[in-house]
């Protein structure tokens, strides 16, 4: 089946190429796309909260983060989703979980019908296999991230912490409202080392530093750096 016959336009299809939807059988993917809703998200917007009904989100463009929130309000990012990636699949299969999904940049996503995918999981072995493989990939990435935290450099730990604490500012950028001492305490370092690494990040055009906050100028490059160590060591489970 020609996927261009679905309701989404060529721009959306180009953004989804080689992603989760294209691992599904053609007929199933076409059916899901025909019912999909396109959503434009500003930076910082929450596309899913952990107290809502499950949502299934595929990223067309931009960067999303999936994060967990503790009872006292602290957050930890568990993965990032880029063009073609799916977020919320575990919610569809396993039910509600204490995780949320937020846009880190202005993003275009498509929301798929949860009930439709659940029906396909029960009736189409190809869909069930593709979803199992995707969840396995996500699990392996999570295990890699956990194991590699002990081996990250100070710079990488700092980048992770900046992304973790980032919230939407008054403009289009994400900001971190934390002192350099607080950042040092959070990553197990000292203020002087954090200051030096922040200066390097500023010189590379990744962040701006002011007295009261740190502005993330390029969250995509920063997120890529946060995962750079993992990308060199991670192997595809297949």
C-alpha positions as CSV (number, residue, x, y, z in Angstrom):
1,X,0.0,0.0,0.0
2,X,1.3,3.5,-0.9
3,X,1.6,5.4,2.4
4,X,1.1,8.7,0.6
5,X,-2.6,7.9,0.3
6,X,-3.0,8.4,4.1
7,X,-4.4,11.6,5.6
8,X,-1.0,13.0,6.6
9,X,0.9,15.3,4.3
10,X,4.3,14.7,2.7
11,X,6.1,16.7,5.4
12,X,4.8,14.4,8.1
13,X,5.6,11.3,6.1
14,X,9.2,12.5,5.5
15,X,9.6,13.1,9.3
16,X,8.3,9.6,10.1
17,X,10.4,7.7,7.6
18,X,12.3,4.8,9.0
19,X,10.7,5.2,12.4
20,X,8.3,3.1,14.5
21,X,5.3,3.4,12.1
22,X,7.4,2.1,9.2
23,X,8.3,-1.1,11.2
24,X,4.6,-1.9,11.2
25,X,2.8,-3.9,8.5
26,X,1.7,-1.5,5.7
27,X,-2.1,-1.9,6.3
28,X,-1.8,-1.3,10.0
29,X,0.4,1.7,9.6
30,X,-1.9,3.2,7.0
31,X,-4.9,2.7,9.3
32,X,-3.2,4.3,12.3
33,X,-2.1,7.3,10.2
34,X,-5.6,7.8,8.7
35,X,-6.9,8.3,12.3
36,X,-3.9,10.3,13.6
37,X,-4.1,13.9,14.8
38,X,-1.2,16.3,14.2
39,X,-0.3,18.5,17.1
40,X,2.1,21.4,17.1
41,X,3.8,21.8,20.5
42,X,5.7,24.8,21.8
43,X,8.9,24.2,23.8
44,X,8.1,23.2,27.3
45,X,4.6,21.9,26.6
46,X,3.5,18.7,28.3
47,X,1.9,16.3,25.7
48,X,1.1,13.7,28.4
49,X,0.8,13.9,32.2
50,X,1.2,10.8,34.4
51,X,-2.3,11.1,35.7
52,X,-4.0,11.1,32.3
53,X,-5.3,8.2,30.1
54,X,-2.5,6.7,28.0
55,X,-1.4,8.5,24.9
56,X,0.6,7.3,21.9
57,X,2.8,9.9,20.4
58,X,5.1,9.7,17.3
59,X,7.5,12.5,16.8
60,X,7.6,14.1,13.3
61,X,10.1,16.8,14.2
62,X,11.6,18.3,17.3
63,X,12.7,16.7,20.6
64,X,10.6,15.2,23.4
65,X,11.7,13.9,26.8
66,X,10.0,11.1,28.8
67,X,10.4,11.6,32.5
68,X,9.4,10.3,35.9
69,X,8.3,12.4,38.8
70,X,8.7,11.5,42.5
71,X,6.1,12.1,45.2
72,X,8.1,15.2,46.3
73,X,8.2,16.7,42.8
74,X,11.7,15.7,41.6
75,X,12.1,14.6,38.0
76,X,14.3,12.2,36.2
77,X,14.5,12.0,32.4
78,X,14.4,8.4,31.2
79,X,14.7,8.8,27.5
80,X,14.5,11.3,24.6
81,X,12.3,10.9,21.5
82,X,13.3,12.4,18.1
83,X,11.9,12.2,14.6
84,X,10.3,8.8,13.9
85,X,10.4,7.7,17.6
86,X,7.3,6.6,19.5
87,X,6.5,7.7,23.1
88,X,3.8,6.1,25.2
89,X,3.9,2.6,23.8
90,X,4.6,1.1,27.2
91,X,1.4,2.9,28.5
92,X,-0.6,1.3,25.7
93,X,0.6,-2.2,26.5
94,X,1.1,-2.1,30.2
95,X,-1.4,0.6,31.3
96,X,-0.8,3.9,33.3
97,X,2.6,4.6,34.7
98,X,4.1,7.5,36.6
99,X,5.7,9.1,33.6
100,X,5.1,12.2,31.6
101,X,6.1,13.5,28.1
102,X,7.3,17.0,27.4
103,X,8.4,18.9,24.3
104,X,12.0,20.2,24.8
105,X,11.8,22.2,21.5
106,X,9.0,23.4,19.3
107,X,7.8,20.0,17.9
108,X,5.4,18.5,15.5
109,X,3.9,15.2,16.7
110,X,1.1,12.8,15.7
111,X,-1.2,11.3,18.3
112,X,-2.3,7.8,17.3
113,X,-5.5,6.2,18.6
114,X,-4.7,4.0,21.5
115,X,-7.8,1.8,21.1
116,X,-6.9,1.1,17.5
117,X,-3.4,-0.1,18.3
118,X,-4.6,-2.2,21.2
119,X,-7.1,-3.9,18.8
120,X,-4.3,-4.5,16.3
121,X,-2.1,-6.0,19.0
122,X,-4.7,-8.5,19.7
123,X,-5.4,-9.5,16.0
124,X,-2.3,-8.8,14.0
125,X,0.9,-10.8,14.8
126,X,3.0,-8.4,12.7
127,X,1.9,-5.4,14.8
128,X,2.5,-7.4,18.0
129,X,6.0,-8.3,16.9
130,X,6.9,-4.8,15.9
131,X,5.7,-3.4,19.2
132,X,7.6,-6.1,21.2
133,X,10.8,-5.2,19.2
134,X,10.3,-1.5,19.9
135,X,9.8,-2.0,23.6
136,X,12.8,-4.2,23.7
137,X,14.9,-1.5,22.1
138,X,13.7,1.0,24.6
139,X,14.4,-1.3,27.5
140,X,18.0,-2.0,26.3
141,X,18.5,1.8,25.9
142,X,17.3,2.3,29.5
143,X,19.6,-0.4,30.8
144,X,22.5,1.1,29.0
145,X,21.8,4.6,30.3
146,X,21.5,3.3,33.9
147,X,24.8,1.3,33.7
148,X,26.7,4.2,32.0
149,X,25.8,6.8,34.6
150,X,28.7,5.6,36.7
151,X,31.2,6.2,33.8
152,X,30.1,9.6,32.6
153,X,32.5,12.5,32.7
154,X,31.7,15.6,34.8
155,X,30.7,17.4,31.6
156,X,28.3,14.7,30.6
157,X,26.8,14.5,34.1
158,X,26.4,18.3,34.0
159,X,24.6,18.2,30.6
160,X,22.3,15.5,31.9
161,X,21.5,17.6,34.9
162,X,20.8,20.7,32.8
163,X,18.4,18.8,30.6
164,X,16.8,17.3,33.7
165,X,16.1,20.7,35.4
166,X,15.2,22.6,32.2
167,X,11.8,24.3,32.1
168,X,10.1,26.6,29.6
169,X,11.2,30.2,30.0
170,X,9.5,33.5,29.1
171,X,10.7,33.2,25.5
172,X,11.3,30.2,23.2
173,X,14.2,28.8,25.1
174,X,14.4,26.4,28.0
175,X,16.0,27.7,31.2
176,X,17.6,26.1,34.3
177,X,17.1,28.1,37.5
178,X,19.7,26.6,39.7
179,X,23.0,27.9,41.2
180,X,26.3,26.5,40.0
181,X,26.8,25.2,43.6
182,X,23.5,23.4,43.4
183,X,24.5,21.9,40.1
184,X,27.8,20.8,41.6
185,X,26.1,19.2,44.5
186,X,23.7,17.4,42.3
187,X,26.4,15.8,40.1
188,X,28.9,15.1,42.8
189,X,31.4,17.6,41.8
190,X,32.7,21.0,42.9
191,X,31.6,24.5,41.9
192,X,34.9,25.4,40.2
193,X,34.7,22.4,37.9
194,X,31.1,23.1,37.0
195,X,31.9,26.7,36.3
196,X,34.6,25.7,33.9
197,X,32.4,23.2,32.1
198,X,29.6,25.8,31.8
199,X,32.0,28.2,30.3
200,X,33.0,25.7,27.7
201,X,29.4,24.9,26.9
202,X,28.8,28.7,26.5
203,X,31.8,29.1,24.2
204,X,30.4,26.2,22.0
205,X,27.0,28.0,21.7
206,X,25.1,25.4,23.7
207,X,24.1,27.6,26.7
208,X,24.0,31.2,27.9
209,X,24.9,32.0,31.5
210,X,23.4,34.8,33.6
211,X,23.4,35.5,37.3
212,X,20.1,33.8,38.0
213,X,19.7,31.2,35.3
214,X,21.2,29.1,32.5
215,X,19.5,29.3,29.2
216,X,19.7,26.2,26.9
217,X,20.3,27.7,23.5
218,X,20.6,24.4,21.5
219,X,18.7,21.6,23.4
220,X,19.0,19.2,20.4
221,X,22.9,19.3,20.4
222,X,22.9,19.2,24.2
223,X,20.7,16.1,24.3
224,X,22.9,14.5,21.6
225,X,26.0,15.2,23.8
226,X,24.2,13.7,26.8
227,X,23.8,10.5,24.8
228,X,27.1,10.6,23.0
229,X,28.9,8.2,25.3
230,X,26.0,5.7,25.1
231,X,25.9,5.9,21.3
232,X,29.5,4.7,21.0
233,X,28.8,1.6,23.2
234,X,25.2,0.7,22.6
235,X,24.5,-2.3,20.3
236,X,21.2,-3.0,18.6
237,X,19.6,-6.1,20.3
238,X,19.1,-7.6,16.8
